[in-house]
């Protein structure tokens, strides 16, 4: 019997991460979830298991080394096939107004954590069974914004990191650049009802893991339909 595929998704207790966990489960993947809110993670775990797949749960902040180490440990134990760095922290403050602690939190979560996690699991992909690494970036990783300087910096850094990782010959590294989506980051926007649905975005992202015969995806931008 063929080995069932396994996906690890950071920041999967809500929003896009939750939608990703469910779409992979529906497609017969075992799922490793992560988040800071254990109650929400338990709810996602229950929903995932309804599809008769296995689900591991890791609760903790990505700025804590023990969280990174636990994720890496389970990744190796489960021999993951797909890693999705989805967890992110948003910042919307001009640089003169942003707090020092906020700068550190954004950079640690959006950039340093994916780097540390990939450092610990990339060798598995490269030396043993190949795999897919998907970094959920943002249009802010391509376009400047004067009220999002720290957030933009973290996402531009992630883009540079992903580009350099594509030298891992046995691993596919994909950047996803979504526009505004109906998640906690966007609550309060006047155009909230016109934003992208996380379930729609998750379905597109899942399709990136297909082993296409003649093409290799490097990056994709997902924009909303309604403006």
Secondary structure, 3 states (H helix, E strand, C coil): CCCCCEEEECCCCCHHHHHHHHHHHHCCCEEEEEECCHHHHHHHHHHHHCCCCCEEEEECCCCCHHHHHHHHHHHHHHCCCEEEECCCCCCCCCCCCCCHHHHHHHHHHHHHHHHHHHHHHHHHHHHHHCEEEEEECCHHHCCCCCCCHHHHHHHHHHHHHHHHHCCCCCEEEEEEEECCECCHHHCCCCCHHHCECHHHHHHHHHHCCCCCCCCCCCEEEECCCCC
